[in-house]
Amino acid sequence: MDCMLRKPRVVAFEVTRKCKMKCVHCRANADADFANDLSTAQCKQIIKAVADYNRCVFIFTGGEPFERSDIFELIDYAQSCGLVTSVATCGYDFDLQKAERLKKAGVLTLSFSLDSDDAKVHDNFRQTAGAFERTLAAMEIAKQVGLKFQINSTVTKLNIDKLPAILQIAEKAGAYCFNPFMLVPAGRGKELGDIAISSKEYEKALRIVGDMKAESEIDVRFTCAPRFAAVFKENYPDAKKKVFGCLAANDFAFVSHTGDVQTCGFLKISAGNVLEIGNFGEIWQHSKLLNTIREKRFAGKCGGCEYVQICGGCRARAFAQTGDYLKSDPLCSYNSQTSTIVAAHIEDDKIDEAADAVNALPNVSHNYLRKHHYNLWFTLKSANVEKVLADLSGKFKTEFYSFPSTVRYKLDSKAIKKHNPPENFNALLCFRAGGAAAEYLCQLPQVSHCYERQTLANWPYNIYAMIHEKSNERIEQIVAQFVREFGITKLQILPTVRSLK
């Protein structure tokens, strides 16, 4: 794995799916008759497994956590294990006694949900009469006993224009944070196509929440909206406030009501079951699901996006629409510049002229002369790759070929020392194979880059790997062993002659 493993800062534990509310968007399909809760002992086993791995913020969520008669016992146990506890409650049965017990237990924060500034809209969304007033009363009780609390809102067509008004309620009520959540099609949320916002409205919501974050004195976050990090940084480049993309598999984990570790509550794919394996750290560190997401080996637009590192896209939305959590976030409409590698055959007496022409282009980061018929290779980012290459082809009377990436397997800048011989030798290995061969190369410290790229009729090689060593002979030895291991028959080795940029 070519990314640094981080222990989760926050773990949410779905202690029940029981809830008296029938919220139309509920990812858990919670209901009042749910009767398959884990036992107290099983919950404690999960709590201890998490605490043994990392002393993080531990959120009790549901359903409605207060539907469990042992919830305070579990909170006390989590505190005794060194975890910092938080509770996500619907607030319908929240009273002064509960608030005082939470305060005494040392609970760090609470979260309440408010989906409109209009009581009728909120109550209809929660399918519970009086839910709006109960939430306001719960917030007042929390404030009275000195409990920090945040307000969550699920963003839909019903409230996209009401977000500033809900923020005002949160500010006046004394919340320390306002946290809108993008609707994700999971649980009952799958049936809400009529009120789910479009890609265009998503961009609007990102700007609205960005403006609120910049101007509000309380913290404003945007969960399940990973593109928010890029939009906020673009619009407020000098802001000191922290923004994040998707935290799943890096800073955040979710444990389901059956003990399954998931990236979040919306992507219902198990990375491993804590009760069966008995070790949370084992799952967190070695799950293929989690490690693949950490490495951001995404397909399509997400895989080649310039913001992939700070955004990551919503894996749950990708899975809900396509059945593949590595596909692009279907809600994102951002049209990034295409990132591609370009190759051409240039006559020797035209190399310097061609190099100068390429280097004069904006967003060319690398340009190499390689020992091959296709001797000029450079990387290019452009919103109009076809026109750029057509102009070069016309100018130099030769074809410039583009090979945009479809999957990134590895990008490790630490493996790159110097590109130019004789200090450091490197070669671009292009071959035809499946993902297992790419995975093998990614494990080699000499490999800095590994991508899957589009092919052409005259160039059938789909995997590209950059290999660095102290001599070309050592590179050839690595390739020879690789070829034997995987039976590769279609490949090209392109040693670097010199760097042109």
N, C-alpha and C positions, 0 to 999 in steps of 0.2 A: 504493500500500500504506500502511495507516494504523498499522503497527507498526514499531518500530525494529529494523532489521536488525543482528543480532549475528554475528560470525564464530564458527565452532564452537570450543569449548574442547577438545573430544575428537573424534577421528576414528578409527574402527575400520576396519581393512583386512583383508578376508578373503583371505589370501594363498594358501590352498589349501582344497580340500574333501576332502583325503585324511586319513584317520584310521583307526587299527586298531580303535577302539571302535565299537560299534553302538548308541549311546545311544538309548533309545526315544523321546526327546523332540526329537532333533536337528533344528533348524530348517534345517540345510544338507543334510540327507540324506547326510552324510559317510560315506565307506566307504574301505576299504583299497585299492581298485582304481582310485580316481580318478586320471586321467592328463592332465587338461586344464588344468594350471596355466599361469598367465601366465609369460612368460620373465623372467629377471632384469632385462633392459633395460626391459620393460613395467612391471614393479613399480617400478623406479626412476623411470620417467616419472610414475607416479601419486604416488609419495612426493614428488617435486620439485614437482609441481603443487599439492599440499596445502601444502607448506612455503612456496611462493611466495606463497600467499594468507594463511596464518596459521601462526605458530610455536606449535602446539598440542600437546596430549598425543596421541600416535599409537600406537594399539594394534594389534599384530600378532595376528590371530585366525584361526580356521579353521572346520572341520577342526582339525587339529593342526599348528601352525606349524613344529614341529621335524621334520615330515616333509619339509620343503624342505631340500635340501642347501645352499642359499645363504642360509638364514635369518640367519646372523650377518653376512654381507655386506650384506644389506638393513637390518639393525639399525644397523650401522656407517654405512651411507649416510644413513639417516634422521637419525642423531645429527649427521652432518656438515652436514646441511641445516638444523640448528637445531631439530629436533623433539625433544620429550621422549618417550622410548619406553617402551612397556609390552608385556607378552606375556601372552596368555591361553592357557594350556596345559592339556591333559588330564592331564599329569603321569605318564603311563604309562612314558615313556622318559626321565625327568628324572634326571640324575645330577650328581655333584659337579663334573665337568668343564664341563658346560653352565652350571651355576650360577656358577662362577668366571668363565666367559667373559661371561656376562650382566652380572655385577658389574663386570668390567673395561670393558665397553662403555658402562657408565653407565645401564643400564636402570633406570627409576624404580621400577616395580612389576611383580609377577606376579599372576596370579589362578589359583586351583585350584578345582575343583568338588567339593563334598561334599554328597550329597543325603540322608544319613541318619546317625544315630549308630550304626546297625546295619550291620555289614559286608555281611551277606547282602542286605539291602534295597538298599543302594547298588550292590553288584555286579550285582544283577538289573536295576536301573534303567539301569545303564551297559552291561549285557549283556557284561560282561567279568569273568571270575574274577580275584580278587586286586586289583581296582581300588581298593577301599577302603584296603588296606594300602599300595599304591603311592602313593596321594595323601598319606597321612600321612607316608610316607618322604620324598616330594618337599617337603612343608612343612618337615620337619626340616632337609633339606639347604639350603633357601632361608634358613632362620633361621641356620644354621651360617655361611654366607658373608655374612650381613648384607643380604640382599635383602628389601625390603618385599613383603609378599604379602597378598592378600585371599582370603576363602573365599566362593564363590558356591553357592547352593542353588536348585534349581528347585522351586517350591512346588506340591505336589499333595496329594491325599487321603492319600498314603502318609507324608507328613512334616509336615503342618500342625501337629500337636501335638508334633513333635520339634524344632521350630525353636529353642526355648531350649536344648535339649541340644546341637544343632549349634553354636550360639553359644558354649557353654562349651568345646567342642573348639577352636574358632577362637581363643578367648581364651587357653586353655592352650598352644596351639601357637605363639602369638606373632604372630598375624595382626593387621594394623592395621585391618582392616575386615571385617565380615560383611555380605554382599550377597545376600539372597534375590531371586530372579527369579520373577515370576508366569509360569506356563505360558501360552504364546501358541500358538494352533493354526496352526503353520506347519511345513513339512517333515514329518518323522515325527510331530511333535506333533499333527497333525490327527487321528491315529488314537487319541488318548488320552482319549476322552470318558468312559471308565469311571473314570479317576483324576483328571480335571480337577475342580477345586473349583467349587462352586456360588456364586451371588451372595451367599447368606447366609454361606457359609464364607469368602468373600473378605473380608467385613466383619470376621469373626473374625480372619482372618490380619492384617488391617490393625491391629487392636487389639493382637494379640500382638507384632507387629514394633514397633509404637509403644512399647509398654512396654519392650521390649528396648533400643530406641534411647535411651529416657529414662534407663535404669538402667545400661547397659553403659559401661565405660571406653574401649572401642574404638568406632570409627565403625560405625553400623548404617544401611544404606541399604535401599531396597526398589525394585527396578527393574521396569519394565513393570507398575507398580501406581500410576498417576498420582494416584489418589484418596488415596494415603497422605499427601500434603502437607496436604490439608484436614483429614484425621482427626487427624494428629499436632498440628496447630495448635489444633484444637478441644480435644483432650484435655490438651495441655501448652502452654497459651497463653504461659507465662512462660519456656519453654525457649529457650535461645540456640542450640541445635544447628540446623544447616541442613537443610531438607527441600525436595525438588523434586517437581514433577509430571513430565509427559512432557517430556524434553529434546530430542526429535527435531525437526529443522528449525531449531532455535535454538542450542542448545549442543552438539548431537551430530549427527554424520553417519556414514554407513556406506558403505564402498566394497566392492562385491562382488568375487568372484573373476574376473569379466569386465570390471571397471572401471566398472560402473554405480554412480552415486551414489544412495543410498536414504536414507530417514529413519532406518531401522534395519534390522537383519538380518531382521526378521519381516515387514515390509511390502515385498513384492517388486515394487515399482513404481519404474521408473527415472526419476530427475530429469534424467538426461543421462549420457553415458559419457565419462569423463575421457580415455580413449585416443583416442576419436573427436574430441572437442571440443578437447582439449589444455589446457583451462583450468578448474581446479576452481572458482575464484572466479566465473567466468561462470555456471556451473551453480548454484552456491550462491545467487547474488544474483538470478537471473532465472527460475529454474524456477517454473512455475505451481503444480506440486505442492507445493513447499516453501513458497511464498508464501501459498498458500491455507491451509495448516496453520498458518503463523505468525499469520495474521489470525483464526484460530479461527472460521471461517465454518461452524460445525457445524450439522447438522440435529437435529431432535428434542430430547430432554431435554438433551443436552450443550450445544446452542446457547443454551438459555435458563437454564442452571444458574448459580447465583450463584458457583460456584467455578471457572468455566471458565478464568479467567486463571491460576490456580495449579495447576490439574489438567490440563485439556485432553483427558482420556480417552485410551484406547488406540486409535490409528488402525488398527493392525494387526488387533486383534480385531474392530473394526467392519467392516473390509474382508473378513476371513475369514468372517464370518457373513452379511453383506449384499451384498458386492461393491461397497460404497461406503465409502471411508475417511473420509468426512465425517459418516457416521451416528453415532448414539450408541454409546458403549462398552457392549456387551451384557452385560458382567460386572457393571457398576455397578448397584446397587439403590437408590442414594440418591434419595429423593423430595424434591427441592428445592421451594421455594415457586414457584408459577407467577409469572412476570414478564409483565405485560400492560400495554397502554395502554387506557384506558377513555374513552368518549365519551358525552355525554348532551346533550339539549336542555333548558336551564333557562330559565324565564321571568326577565326582567330583575329583577323585584322579589324573586326567590328566589336570585339569584347569591351573595350574601354568605352566606346561610344554608347553601346547598349547599357552598360553599367551606369553611366552617367544619366541616361534617360530614365532608367528604372529608379535610381536613387533620388531623382528630382520629383518623383511622385509622392503625394502625401500618404502617410500610413504604410510605408514600406519599412519593415523593422530589420529584416535580414536579407542579404543578397550574396550568393556564393557562386564561385566558379567550381564546377565538379568535373571529374574525369569520367566523361560519358558522352555519347552522341548528343544527348540533351545536357548541355554543359552549363547553362545559366538557370539558376534556381533562386527564387526569392519569395518572401511572404508578403501578402498584400491584404489590406482591409479597405473595402470600398463599397459604397452603395450601388455602384454601377460597374462591376467587374468586367462585364462583357464589352462595354464601350472602351474602357481603359486598355484591354488586351487587343481589341480590334485596332485601336490607334497604333499600338506598338507593332502589331503584325504588319500593318500597312507601311509603317516607317522603315522596318528592317527586312521586309519581304520574306518573312518566315512566320510560322505559326507559333503563337504563345498559348500554351495549354494550361487550363485551370483545374486544380484538384481540391475542391472545398472539402472540409472535414465533415464527417457524419457522426463520429464517436471519438471522444478523447479518452484514451486509456491511461496516459501518463504525461505529466508535464512537471519536471523536477529541475528547477533552475540551479540547484546546488550541484547537480551533476555536470554542469557546463563550466569549464575553466576557461580555456582559450580555444577559439575555433580554428586558428591558423596553424598549420604545420610550420616549423618543426616542433614548436613547444608542445602541441597537443594534436593528435591525429583524430579525425572523425570521419564517419561515412554515413550516408543516408542509405538504409536498407529498405528496399521496396519489394514486397512479396505478396503472393496470393495465398490466403489461409483464413481460418476461422478465428474466433475470439480466444480460444485456448492458447494458440501460438502467441498472440499478442500479450496475453496474461503472463506467459513464460518470460517474454522479453522484459516486461515491466518489473519483474523481480530482480533483474540485473542492475547493479549500481552503475554500470557503464552506459546504460540507456537513459537518456534525458527526456526524449520525446517519443511518444508512440500514439499514432492516430489511425483511425480508419477513414479512408477518403473515397470519393467517387472515382469510378474507373472510366476509361475510354476504350474504344475498340482496339486501338493500337497500343494501349497501355493498361493491361488487365490487373494490375497490382493494386490491392485494396488496403494493405497495411503498410504504414511508413514508420520506421524506427530510426532514431539518431543514436549512433553508437560512438562513444569516446574512448580512446585508449592511447597508450604511449607510442604505438607504432601501427602501421597498416597491417603488419603480420599478425599482431594480437587481435585486431579487428577480424581478420580473415579466420582466425582460429575460433573466435566466438561464433561467427556465422556458420562455419563448418559443423560445429557441434549442434547448433540450432537446427540446421538442415537435416542432419541425421536423426535428431530427436523427433522431428515432426514430418519428415518425408517431404520437405518443400521441393517442388520442381520448378515453380515459376518465381523467379526472383531477379533482382538487379542490385548490385552494390555500386554506390556512387561516392567514391572518396572525394573529400574536399581538397581542392588544389589551393585556393586562397579565398579569403573573405573580401568581398567587394563593397561591403558596408557593415 
